[in-house]
């Protein structure tokens, strides 16, 4: 049976068809890296779980962002903790030139990793261990935690192992965003809520959980590049040693208090929530958190990434470039509003986003788009001002 090729580029690799190991494999080219994976269910376009070793084509933007970031950071080494097919590890080794350690507890995945690394000619150290056992035994400059589902069971050991950088992906968006309330509370020791801004809640819940785990060891975190996209949350963090760094991290934890009856919400910078009442409805707001209330990106770094991306061969270049553009302009205010939802509550037709944001700015307030959705915006304007600006701009 021949090897199929799935590619977003022009590169290729010739594989010996008489090798039994590759007889049911597919050639994939992502970025500038070519590698083999077990044949996926073609009718479903690479669905997770359709092959013996996990590969998800939809996570290409996630991986592209990491490649772009690593080329700026250039750490001394990189651990792909749960490598599966090894696509992320292979790309880091091939496209960034960074020493790579790739781990998976599945022996079939390890065999595939070694074969792909040999064919690419990169000296990747391939490890076959339980993730928490490896993290407890060794320290690594950069740890990338990208599990199938929740990263929560691995956060503590990942923090202890990561010297300078920790990258985390979470695909359990329903618990993080409040759709599965008790699961979110159990995994992340915080209260989520399924609000109209639930992608932001999920991302900030994830960062907040890492922050609280890091503080136990007198370490702090600095978010470099974090975003919510489609079915996952992704954060790239710098780990900073020392009590002062831990205290700065503590100061960036807090709550969003959401009125159960209207769109009013208020941010509180405390590790333990106080009582907040909606000034409009006079009812007690529900606290969401603790979660991260600080910046989710380093804007100077994001600008550097924008300057680098045009020269790179990335399959998600257009989408990633747009994401970086929004992130570079995104205000640090939180949480975001959905102006279509506000317009619906007010029973008016939503204006064009540019017209609405201009109306806010003419009133002396800052505003920007938010990356969480096409109708999301951030502003320092009170809710009442936002509602009035929608009414006025809808008539323009």
Secondary structure, DSSP 8 states (H G I E B T S, - for coil): ---EEEESSS------TT-GGGTTEEEEEETTEEEEEE---GGGTS-TTSSSS---GGGHHHHHHHHHHHHHH--S-EEETT-TT-HHHHHIIIII---EEEE-S-HHHHHHHHHHHHHHT---EEE-S-HHHHHHH--EEEEEEE-SS--HHHHHHHHHHEEEEEEEEE--HHHHHTTTHHHHHHHHSSB----TTHHHHHHHHHHHHHHHHHHTTTEEEEEEEEEEETTEEEEEEEEEESHHHHHHHHHTEEEEEE-SSSS-EEEE--SS----B-TTT-SB-EEEEEEE-S-SS-HHHHHHHHHHHTTS--TTHHHHHHHHHHHHH--S--S-EEHHHHHHHHTS----HHHHHHHHHHTT--EEE-TT-TTEEEESS-HHHHHHHHHHHTT-
